[in-house]
Amino acid sequence: MSISFAEDVKPTPVQQGSALENKLIAHRRELHQHPELSNQEFVTTQKITDWLNAAGIRILPLGLKTGVVAEIGPQQGPVVALRGDIDALPIEETSGVPFSSRQAGVMHACGHDVHTSVILGAAYLLKAREDQLPGRVRLFFQPAEERFGGASQLINAGALENVDVIFGLHNAPELPVGTFATKSGAFYANVDRFQITITGKGAHAAHPEEGVDSIVTASQIVSALQTVVSRNVSAQQAAVVSVTRIEGGNTWNVLPQTVLLEGTVRTHSNPTREQIPQRIRQLIGGVADALGAKAELQWFDGPPAVVNTPRWADFSLQAAAEFGYQAEVAPLQMGGEDFAFYLHHVPGAFVSIGSASEFGLHHPQFNPDEAAIYPAANYFQQLAEKALRELSAQ
């Protein structure tokens, strides 16, 4: 839904086609052509470092293997952080754009090249106004978001030291360019992974009665798992259980001894997050026992839910409306984001910027509209300054 603000709010005009806009699009295309996987972003890190150095923006010596943290503004006063991510995905690009990935099997299919260019643009704009800033803006170019480890790396390196508030973004291909969305409280989901190993008794396919069929057991378990949410979680709570991989057998006439299932669980509340693995263990144990097999669950905790600080979510939404975005209250997202780890340490807000791609995130034909980059850079420059003034006035 849309949110209304006072009538005297005037949009900030954005000059399209400027030299800076062209520069940011060139940055994005350079990054897009040379994508790197999580924790392998060495060339990307060097490019970002070179661009920041050329602009006279100081880089903090945090000893990171990949990723960059930079800072603009005086040493005194509050500190506002802006975060973009820099890693790509193991996907073969088929978008057909003239600046397609030159790295076989690797693609910026999530738009982190866009995010990096937006935060670079905000950095350039803030640098031009450095002597007017009532505090510091710290810029995170974070590695390894797709592996959910990059945020913790920056936190452990001291990137959050003295930070008062942090903002981050993700492009939203389902939203038109010029649209902005966020919400207070829970936004992105808890992300957990599971593996289930089913052990039966192998046998000749012509004599299944001599074995215990692990494939039939796995099939029954997959069906039973569909009841975890529909019959154990309140309809007022968002949750998803998805089986995404089945592996078993190596030939056509043998019943395999074991079958492996793998999948993910997405939730927003901690009680629901704790409830689901307990229920999965009960279900798989019961089904396996009934069929004479055994089933073992391995559970892997992923990043927690992104829970926006209400004050700063509302602040960013108000700032977006003042800037000229179509500002909307976002629905709950079932995707995950390791930005959540920052919010366990400092207040802040994660937001969505419309990028109008026909194909969604993680699709080999994902192609966000580059018209979203320059306005977003302007917005984050203004958001950072507004937040500094807000904090300074306290």
N, C-alpha and C positions, 0 to 999 in steps of 0.2 A: 504494500500500500504506500501511497505518497504521504508526506508529512508537510503540513502548512506552517509557514512562519510569518512574522509581522510584515505588513505591506511595505514598510519603509526600507526593507532590505533590498539593496541594489546589487545585481550581479556584477562581478568584476570582469571587464572585457578581456578577452584573450586574443592576442594578435596572432593569427595563423600565418604560416608561410615565412616566419622569421628565420634569421640565420641560426638561432638557437634550436628552433624546431628541426631544421634540416640536419643540424649537428647531432641531435639526439636520435633521429631516425637512422643516421649513418652509424652511430654507436650500436644501435639495436641490430642493424643488419650485419655489422662486423661480428658481433657476438653470436648472432643466429647462424652464421656460416661456420663458426668454429665452436660448437657446443662441447662441453666436457661433463663427464659424469661426476656424481658426488665424491668429494674428497680428492678429485683429480683435476680440479679447476685451476691448474697452474698457469696456463696461458691467459685464461680469463682474469685471474688475479693480477697478472702483470699488466694487461691492457688497462684495467681499472686504475691500477697504481699510476701508470703513465699519464692517464687522462687527468687524474686528480693532481699529480705533481705539476702538470702543464698549467693547471688553473691556480697554482699556488695554494692548494688546500693541504693542510698538514695531516699526515697519516700517523696514527698512534702505533708505537712499537710494541705490539702485543705478542709477537713471536708466533703468529698463525702460520700454518703450513699452506693453507689456501684461505681465501677471503681477505677482506680489507675493512678496517675500521678507521674512519677519518673524523675530523672535528673542525668546526667553524665557529668563530666568536671568541669573546674575551674569557679569561680564566675564571673570573668571578661571575656570580649569578647562577640561576637554575640551568639544568641540562635537559634538553629534549632530544630523544633518539628517533631516527627514521630508519626503518629496516627494509631492504630489498634482498632477494635471494638470487643466486648466480648459477646453480647447477642445472643440468639437462637430464634427459631420460634416455634409456636404451630402446629407442624407437627409430625405425627407418622412415625418414620423411618422404611423403608423397604429395606435398602441398602444391608443387609445381611453381613456386615463386622463384624469381630469378636469383634470389640470394639464399637458396636452399642450403641446408647443411652439407658441408664438404666432408664430414666425418661419418663414414658408413656405420649405420646402426645406432647413431646418436642424434638426438633432435631436441631443440627447445620446444617441446610439445606442451609445456605448461605455462609458457610466457614469462619465464624468469629473466629472459633477455629484455623484455618489456619493463619488468619491475626494476631491473638494474638501470636501464636508461632513464626511467622516471626519477629515481633517487639521484642519479648523476645530474639530471636537469635541475632538481631542487638544490643540489649542492652548488651548481654554478650560479643560480639566482641568489642563493644565500650569501655566497662569497662576495657578490657585487654589493651587498648591503651589510657586510660584516661589521662596519663601524657603527651601525645603528642597532645591532642586536643587543638585547638586555640579558644575554646569557649565551650558552653554547648549544649548538646543534651537533649531535653525534650521528654519524652516518654509518650504518651497518650494511656491508655487502657480504651477505652470509653464505657460506658453502653448505652443501649437504642437507638441504631441506628435504629433498626427496627420500633421503635415508633417515630422516628424523633425528639427525645427530648434530647438525650445524649450530643450532641455537645453544645447546649445551657447551659446545666448543668455545663459542664466544663468551658465554657466561663464565666459564672456568678460566678464560684468559683475562677476565677483568673488564670486559667491554661495558658491563652495566654499572660500573662503579660511579656513584654520584648521579646516576640518571634519575630524574624525577618522574618522567612519563615517556612511554614509547608508543609509536604508531607504525603500523605495517599495512601493506596492501596486497591484494591479489586481483588480477584482472578477471572479469566475469564475462565469458563469451556469450552467455544467454541474455545479457543486458545491452541495450544500445549504447553507443558512444555518447557521452554527455550525461550518463546516469551514474549515480553514486548510491551505495547501500551499505548499511551496517545496522547493528542492533546492540542494545544493552544486554548484559548477562551472557548466557551460553550462546555461542554462535557456531563454531565448528565442533566436530564430534571428538570424543575419545576414540582412539584408533588402536585396536588390539588384533593380534593374529593368533590363529590356532592351527595345530596339526593333530590329526587323529590317526593312529596306527591301528589297523584292524588285523588281527592275526587269527587265521583259521587253520585248516589242514589241507595241504595241497593234494590233488588227486588227478587222475586221468579224466578228461572232460566227458568221456563216455560212461564213467562210473562215479558220478557226483556223490552217491550214497556212501562211498568209501572215504570221503573227505568232509571238511567243514568249509562251506563256500564263503570266502572272504568278500567276493564281489557282490553276492546277494546281500550279505550283511552290510556292506558299505552302502548299497543302494537303499536299504531300509533306514540306515542312519541318516542319509541325506534327506530323505522324506521326513523323518522324525524331527530333524533340526528346524524344519519350516514351522513347527509349532512353538518353538521357543519364544518368539516374539508374539505371535498371534494368540497364544493361550497362557503366557506367563508374564507378559509386560502390559501394563495399563495402556489403553488406547490414547491416553493423554501424554504418554512418554514416547519420544522418538527413539527407535532402535532398529538395527538391521543385522541379520546374520546371513552371510553369503558364503557358500562353498564355491571356491574358485579353481580348485585343481583336484583331479582324481588320477592316481597313478597305481597301476597294478597289472601284473601279468607281463609275459614277454613272447607268448606264442598263442596260436589259435585253439589248441587242443589240450591245454593244461589249465586246471584251476589253480590259481596262484596261492601261495601260503599267506601273503600279506597284501594289503591295499593301504595306500596313504591318501588321506583327505587333507586338504588345506583350505583355509578361508580367513575371513575377517569378520569382526564384530564392531559395530559403530553404535555409540550411545552418547547421551549428553549428561545424565545424572550419575553420580557415583554409586548410589544404591543399586541402580539398574546395572551398572557396570560390574558390580560385585556379584549380583544375582545370576547373571547369564552363564558364566563358566560353571557355577555349581549345578545349574539345570542341565547344561550340556553333558557333564559327567554322569548325572543320573540317567539321562536318556540313552547315551551310547552304551553305558554299562548294562542297562535293561535289555536293549535290543540285542547286544552281543550275547548276553547270557541266554536269551530265548533261542538263539540260533546256534549255540554251542561254541561261539567264538570269544575272543577277547578284544577289548577296545581300550586304548590308552590315549588320554588327552594331554597334549603339551600346550601351554598357554604362554603367550609372549606379550607383555604389556608394551603398548606403544605410547605415543604422546597423549597427554590429557586433553580434555576439551579446551577450546579457546573460549575463555570467559571474559568478555569485555567489561572494563570498569564503567558502570553506568554514567558517571560524570563525564568521562572522556569520550565515550561513544556518542553521547548527546552533543558534546562539544564539537566533535568532528562532523557530525551530521548538520549542525547549525552552520558550521564554517563552510560546508559543501553547498548549502542553500545560498549563503551569502555570495559564494564564489560564482554561482550560476549553474551548478549541477542540478539535474532533477534528483532531488534527495529523497530516498525511500528507506523505510524500515525493512531490513532484510529478513527473509525467512530463515529458519534453522538450516544449516548445511550439514550433510552427512560425511563430507570429506574431512580430512585431517590436516593439521598445520602445526609445525613445531614452534611457531610463534607463541603457542600456549605456554612454553617454558619461561619465556620472558615475563609473562603476566603472573607467574607464580612468585616473582621477585619484585616487580614494580607495576604500578597501574598503567593502563593504556588502552588502546583500541585497535582492532584489526578491521579493515574496510575493504569493500569491493568497488572496483572501477569498471564500468561497462566497456567491453572490447569487441562486441559484435562479430564473433566468428561463427560461420555456418557450422563448423565442426567444433566439438567440445574439447575440453582439456584432456590431454594424454591421447589424443587422436592423431594419426600420422598426417592428416590433412588440416590440422589446427592452423589457423591463419588470422590472428587478431588484427583489428584495424589500427594501423599506426597513428591515426588521427587522435587516438586516446592518449598518446604519450605526452605531448607538450602541455595540454591543459592539466594533466595530472601532476606534472612537474611544478607548474605554477601553483596548483592547489597545495601541494605538500610544503612548498616554500612558505606560503601564507599561513598554513596550519601551524607550522613550526614557530613562526613569529608570533602568532596569536597565543599559542600555548606558553611561550616564554613570557609574554606580557601578562598573561593570566597568572602565572606562577610568581612573577616579580611583584605583582600587586598584592599578594597574600601577606 
